[in-house]
């Protein structure tokens, strides 16, 4: 059985080694009384661990004079539904929250959120997800984005999703490009549900309008209609690269035997494949075409193959070859199992355990080896 298993180590990606430094190896300077006070307060009142409190205290200027305001901040947060776990996360992510003024800063913002349907657990989760929102101007940053989303007829539920996923939109100052680009897409006829998806991945909409319109025209030139469900995904992909870089990616695929039609088809089906580096594209195509001997047409029809671990696919291919050699499967009919979830592949493999003893164990051992090599 083992004689039929080939090796593909040469196709694995290089692993860069991370150097971990244990700060306990370095002597710390004796803490001042002010620093000690901050550490103890963070531990006792905010629930931070000793290590986290020590690190966080370096970012705070906390002394006896400021403790009264800091305590009022904690009481205000608790009165608005923040429990100990929320407060711990909030302080660790954004220590300056302890220096905020309740009446002039925190209270007006939380009241504004409540007026717009963001209350209770949703309010707490939104603030913890993007705590710097408490530091930004209510009038100049937060209100304008709320008003824009309400203007394009979005519900409070949708605004909550945006806050949790892309809270920086409310903290970076009002982006006029955002509104102009949404207006442009609306006039062009992009369905509202697709605009919603773009808002949840907003960097595309934040692009300079001139560049944004150019990218929209590039997508149109690729033959993808604005009503297509793929339109926004192709737009996001093209937005992340210059036109010159996009052409270079096409040239790379062509140099590997792809036709213009095949590349376009692949791009429309799975736009993010063109976000891969040139090195990764060449490595993947060589692996599938030269090592596994797949026809180029097979890969262009399944571009998501290019995003998966080549080592893992190689291990799974070995298993399928073993099953084929035992006349249990036809390889061509089971190639989809190269990219299914790990759980599903193990379930698939285990059903042949009686006829090919040790098959699942062989796969698990190679998977374990791959995982250890990536540690």
C-alpha positions as CSV (number, residue, x, y, z in Angstrom):
1,X,0.0,0.0,0.0
2,X,2.7,2.4,1.0
3,X,4.5,1.9,-2.3
4,X,1.7,3.7,-4.1
5,X,2.0,6.9,-2.0
6,X,4.1,9.7,-3.6
7,X,5.6,12.6,-1.7
8,X,4.8,16.3,-2.3
9,X,7.0,18.0,0.2
10,X,8.5,20.2,-2.5
11,X,5.1,21.8,-3.1
12,X,4.5,22.8,0.5
13,X,4.7,26.5,1.3
14,X,7.8,27.7,3.3
15,X,7.0,28.3,6.9
16,X,8.4,31.4,8.5
17,X,9.5,30.9,12.0
18,X,8.2,33.1,14.7
19,X,10.4,34.1,17.6
20,X,8.6,34.3,20.9
21,X,10.1,36.3,23.6
22,X,9.1,35.6,27.2
23,X,9.1,39.0,29.0
24,X,9.6,37.3,32.3
25,X,13.2,36.7,31.2
26,X,13.8,40.5,31.4
27,X,14.0,42.3,34.7
28,X,11.3,45.0,35.2
29,X,12.0,48.3,36.7
30,X,10.5,48.9,40.1
31,X,7.0,50.2,39.7
32,X,6.2,53.7,41.0
33,X,3.4,54.1,43.5
34,X,1.2,55.5,40.7
35,X,1.8,52.5,38.5
36,X,1.2,50.1,41.4
37,X,-2.1,51.9,42.1
38,X,-3.2,51.5,38.5
39,X,-2.3,47.8,38.4
40,X,-4.2,47.1,41.6
41,X,-7.2,49.0,40.4
42,X,-7.2,47.2,37.0
43,X,-7.1,43.8,38.8
44,X,-9.6,44.5,41.6
45,X,-12.1,46.8,39.8
46,X,-11.8,45.8,36.1
47,X,-11.1,42.1,36.4
48,X,-7.8,42.0,34.5
49,X,-5.2,39.4,35.1
50,X,-1.9,40.5,36.8
51,X,-0.1,40.2,33.4
52,X,-2.7,42.1,31.5
53,X,-3.0,44.8,34.3
54,X,0.7,45.4,34.2
55,X,0.7,45.8,30.4
56,X,-2.5,48.0,30.4
57,X,-1.2,50.2,33.3
58,X,1.6,51.4,31.0
59,X,-1.0,53.0,28.7
60,X,-2.8,54.8,31.5
61,X,-2.1,57.8,33.7
62,X,-4.1,56.8,36.7
63,X,-3.6,58.4,40.1
64,X,-5.7,59.2,43.2
65,X,-7.1,62.4,41.7
66,X,-8.5,60.5,38.7
67,X,-9.8,57.5,40.5
68,X,-13.2,59.2,41.2
69,X,-13.9,59.8,37.5
70,X,-12.7,56.3,36.7
71,X,-15.1,54.7,39.2
72,X,-17.9,56.8,37.7
73,X,-17.1,55.4,34.3
74,X,-17.3,51.8,35.6
75,X,-20.6,52.5,37.4
76,X,-22.0,54.1,34.3
77,X,-21.0,51.1,32.1
78,X,-22.5,48.7,34.6
79,X,-25.8,50.6,34.7
80,X,-26.0,50.3,30.9
81,X,-25.6,46.5,30.9
82,X,-21.9,46.0,30.8
83,X,-21.0,43.0,33.1
84,X,-17.6,42.2,34.5
85,X,-16.5,40.2,31.4
86,X,-17.5,43.0,29.0
87,X,-15.7,45.6,31.1
88,X,-12.5,43.5,31.2
89,X,-12.6,43.1,27.4
90,X,-13.3,46.8,26.9
91,X,-10.5,48.0,29.2
92,X,-8.0,45.6,27.7
93,X,-8.9,46.6,24.1
94,X,-9.2,50.4,24.9
95,X,-7.7,51.5,28.2
96,X,-8.5,55.2,27.6
97,X,-12.2,54.4,28.2
98,X,-11.4,54.8,31.9
99,X,-10.5,58.4,31.3
100,X,-13.7,59.3,29.4
101,X,-16.1,61.9,30.9
102,X,-19.5,60.3,31.6
103,X,-21.8,63.4,31.1
104,X,-20.1,65.0,28.1
105,X,-18.9,61.8,26.3
106,X,-20.3,58.4,27.2
107,X,-23.8,59.3,28.1
108,X,-24.7,61.3,24.9
109,X,-23.3,58.5,22.7
110,X,-25.1,55.7,24.4
111,X,-28.3,57.7,24.5
112,X,-27.9,58.3,20.7
113,X,-27.4,54.6,20.1
114,X,-30.5,53.9,22.1
115,X,-32.6,56.4,20.1
116,X,-31.6,54.6,17.0
117,X,-32.7,51.2,18.2
118,X,-29.3,49.9,19.6
119,X,-29.9,48.9,23.2
120,X,-29.3,46.1,25.6
121,X,-27.0,43.3,24.6
122,X,-26.6,44.7,21.1
123,X,-25.4,48.0,22.5
124,X,-22.8,46.3,24.7
125,X,-21.5,44.0,21.9
126,X,-21.2,46.9,19.5
127,X,-19.1,49.0,21.9
128,X,-16.9,46.1,22.9
129,X,-16.4,45.2,19.3
130,X,-15.2,48.7,18.4
131,X,-14.5,50.6,21.7
132,X,-12.7,53.5,20.0
133,X,-16.2,54.7,18.9
134,X,-16.4,56.1,22.4
135,X,-13.5,58.4,21.6
136,X,-14.8,59.8,18.4
137,X,-17.0,62.9,17.9
138,X,-20.7,62.2,18.0
139,X,-21.5,65.0,15.6
140,X,-18.6,64.7,13.1
141,X,-18.1,60.9,12.9
142,X,-20.9,58.8,14.4
143,X,-24.1,60.7,13.5
144,X,-23.2,61.3,9.8
145,X,-22.7,57.6,9.2
146,X,-25.9,56.7,11.1
147,X,-27.8,59.2,9.0
148,X,-26.3,57.9,5.8
149,X,-27.4,54.3,6.5
150,X,-30.8,55.5,7.5
151,X,-31.1,57.6,4.4
152,X,-30.5,54.6,2.2
153,X,-33.3,52.9,4.2
154,X,-31.4,50.5,6.4
155,X,-32.9,49.1,9.6
156,X,-31.3,49.3,13.0
157,X,-30.6,45.6,12.8
158,X,-28.5,46.2,9.7
159,X,-26.7,49.1,11.4
160,X,-25.9,46.8,14.3
161,X,-24.3,44.3,11.9
162,X,-22.2,47.1,10.4
163,X,-21.1,48.3,13.8
164,X,-20.1,44.9,14.9
165,X,-18.3,44.0,11.7
166,X,-17.0,47.3,10.4
167,X,-17.1,49.7,13.3
168,X,-14.2,51.7,11.9
169,X,-16.7,53.4,9.5
170,X,-18.1,55.3,12.5
171,X,-14.7,56.2,13.9
172,X,-12.7,57.4,10.9
173,X,-14.6,60.6,10.2
174,X,-17.4,60.8,7.7
175,X,-16.3,59.4,4.4
176,X,-17.9,61.4,1.5
177,X,-16.6,58.8,-1.0
178,X,-18.8,56.2,0.7
179,X,-22.0,58.1,-0.1
180,X,-20.9,59.0,-3.6
181,X,-20.0,55.5,-4.5
182,X,-23.3,54.1,-3.1
183,X,-25.2,56.7,-5.1
184,X,-23.3,55.7,-8.3
185,X,-24.1,52.0,-7.8
186,X,-27.8,52.7,-7.1
187,X,-28.1,54.8,-10.3
188,X,-26.4,52.0,-12.2
189,X,-29.0,49.5,-10.9
190,X,-27.1,47.4,-8.4
191,X,-29.8,45.7,-6.2
192,X,-30.1,47.0,-2.7
193,X,-29.2,43.5,-1.2
194,X,-25.9,43.6,-3.0
195,X,-25.2,47.2,-1.8
196,X,-25.8,45.9,1.7
197,X,-23.1,43.2,1.2
198,X,-20.7,45.8,0.1
199,X,-21.4,48.0,3.1
200,X,-20.5,45.1,5.3
201,X,-17.1,45.0,3.5
202,X,-16.8,48.8,3.2
203,X,-13.2,49.4,2.0
204,X,-14.4,49.0,-1.6
205,X,-17.0,51.8,-1.1
206,X,-14.4,54.0,0.6
207,X,-12.3,54.2,-2.6
208,X,-11.8,57.5,-4.4
209,X,-14.9,57.9,-6.7
210,X,-12.8,58.3,-9.8
211,X,-11.0,55.0,-9.2
212,X,-14.2,53.4,-8.1
213,X,-16.0,54.2,-11.3
214,X,-13.0,53.0,-13.3
215,X,-13.1,49.7,-11.4
216,X,-16.8,49.3,-12.1
217,X,-16.1,49.8,-15.8
218,X,-13.4,47.1,-15.6
219,X,-16.0,44.7,-14.2
220,X,-18.4,45.6,-16.9
221,X,-15.7,45.0,-19.6
222,X,-15.2,41.5,-18.1
223,X,-18.8,40.8,-19.1
224,X,-20.3,40.7,-15.7
225,X,-23.7,42.4,-15.5
226,X,-24.6,44.7,-12.6
227,X,-27.5,42.4,-11.7
228,X,-25.3,39.4,-11.4
229,X,-24.7,38.0,-7.9
230,X,-21.0,37.8,-8.7
231,X,-20.7,41.5,-9.6
232,X,-19.8,42.8,-6.1
233,X,-17.2,40.0,-5.5
234,X,-15.5,40.8,-8.8
235,X,-15.6,44.5,-7.9
236,X,-14.0,43.8,-4.6
237,X,-11.3,41.7,-6.2
238,X,-10.5,44.4,-8.9
239,X,-10.5,47.1,-6.3
240,X,-7.6,45.5,-4.4
241,X,-5.3,45.7,-7.4
242,X,-4.2,48.1,-10.1
243,X,-5.3,47.5,-13.7
244,X,-1.6,46.7,-14.5
245,X,-1.5,44.1,-11.8
246,X,-4.8,42.6,-12.9
247,X,-3.4,42.2,-16.5
248,X,-0.2,40.7,-15.0
249,X,-2.3,38.0,-13.3
250,X,-4.0,37.2,-16.6
251,X,-0.6,36.9,-18.2
252,X,0.6,34.5,-15.5
253,X,-2.4,32.1,-16.2
254,X,-1.9,32.4,-19.9
255,X,1.8,31.5,-19.6
256,X,0.6,28.3,-17.8
257,X,-1.7,27.3,-20.7
258,X,-4.9,29.0,-19.8
259,X,-7.0,30.6,-22.5
260,X,-8.5,34.1,-22.2
261,X,-12.0,32.6,-22.1
262,X,-10.9,30.1,-19.4
263,X,-9.4,32.8,-17.2
264,X,-12.5,35.0,-17.5
265,X,-14.7,32.1,-16.7
266,X,-12.6,31.3,-13.6
267,X,-12.5,34.9,-12.5
268,X,-16.3,35.2,-12.7
269,X,-16.8,32.0,-10.8
270,X,-14.2,32.7,-8.1
271,X,-12.9,36.3,-8.3
272,X,-10.5,36.0,-5.3
273,X,-8.3,33.6,-7.3
274,X,-6.7,36.6,-8.9
275,X,-5.8,37.9,-5.5
276,X,-3.3,35.1,-5.1
277,X,0.4,35.9,-5.5
278,X,2.0,35.0,-8.8
279,X,4.2,32.5,-7.0
280,X,1.2,30.8,-5.4
281,X,-0.6,30.7,-8.8
282,X,2.4,29.0,-10.5
283,X,3.0,26.6,-7.7
284,X,-0.7,25.6,-7.5
285,X,-1.1,25.2,-11.3
286,X,2.1,23.2,-11.6
287,X,0.9,20.9,-8.7
288,X,-2.5,20.2,-10.2
289,X,-1.5,19.9,-13.8
290,X,2.0,18.4,-13.6
291,X,1.9,16.3,-10.4
292,X,-1.8,15.3,-10.2
293,X,-2.1,15.4,-14.0
294,X,-5.4,17.3,-14.0
295,X,-6.5,18.9,-17.2
296,X,-6.3,22.7,-17.2
297,X,-10.0,22.8,-17.9
298,X,-10.7,20.9,-14.7
299,X,-8.9,23.5,-12.6
300,X,-10.4,26.5,-14.4
301,X,-13.9,25.0,-13.7
302,X,-12.9,24.7,-10.0
303,X,-10.8,27.7,-9.2
304,X,-11.4,27.3,-5.4
305,X,-8.8,24.5,-5.6
306,X,-6.1,27.1,-5.8
307,X,-6.9,28.4,-2.3
308,X,-6.5,25.0,-0.5
309,X,-3.5,23.5,1.1
310,X,-1.6,21.6,-1.5
311,X,-0.1,19.3,1.1
312,X,-3.5,18.4,2.4
313,X,-4.9,17.8,-1.1
314,X,-1.8,15.6,-1.8
315,X,-2.5,13.5,1.2
316,X,-6.2,13.1,0.3
317,X,-5.3,12.3,-3.3
318,X,-3.1,9.5,-2.0
319,X,-6.0,8.1,-0.1
320,X,-8.2,8.2,-3.2
321,X,-5.5,6.5,-5.2
322,X,-5.3,3.7,-2.6
323,X,-9.1,3.2,-2.8
324,X,-8.9,3.2,-6.6
325,X,-6.1,0.6,-6.6
326,X,-8.4,-1.6,-4.4
327,X,-11.2,-1.1,-7.0
328,X,-13.4,0.6,-4.3
329,X,-13.9,4.0,-6.1
330,X,-13.3,5.6,-9.5
331,X,-10.9,8.4,-8.9
332,X,-12.6,10.8,-11.3
333,X,-15.9,10.5,-9.5
334,X,-14.5,11.4,-6.1
335,X,-12.1,14.3,-6.7
336,X,-14.6,16.6,-5.0
337,X,-13.4,15.0,-1.7
338,X,-10.1,16.7,-2.1
339,X,-11.5,20.0,-0.7
340,X,-14.4,18.9,1.6
341,X,-14.2,19.6,5.4
342,X,-11.8,17.5,7.5
343,X,-14.7,15.9,9.3
344,X,-16.5,14.9,6.1
345,X,-13.3,13.5,4.6
346,X,-12.7,11.3,7.7
347,X,-16.3,10.0,7.6
348,X,-15.8,9.2,3.9
349,X,-12.5,7.4,4.7
350,X,-13.8,5.4,7.7
351,X,-16.5,3.6,5.6
352,X,-13.7,1.7,3.8
353,X,-11.8,0.8,7.0
354,X,-12.9,-2.9,7.0
355,X,-11.8,-3.4,3.4
356,X,-8.6,-1.4,3.7
357,X,-7.4,-1.7,7.3
358,X,-5.4,1.2,8.6
359,X,-6.6,3.6,5.9
360,X,-8.0,6.3,8.2
361,X,-5.0,5.9,10.6
362,X,-2.7,6.5,7.6
363,X,-4.5,9.7,6.7
364,X,-4.7,11.0,10.2
365,X,-0.9,10.4,10.7
366,X,-0.1,12.4,7.6
367,X,-2.5,15.1,8.6
368,X,-0.9,15.2,12.1
369,X,2.5,15.4,10.5
370,X,1.4,18.4,8.4
371,X,0.0,20.1,11.4
372,X,3.2,19.7,13.4
373,X,5.3,21.0,10.5
374,X,3.1,24.1,10.5
375,X,3.5,24.8,14.3
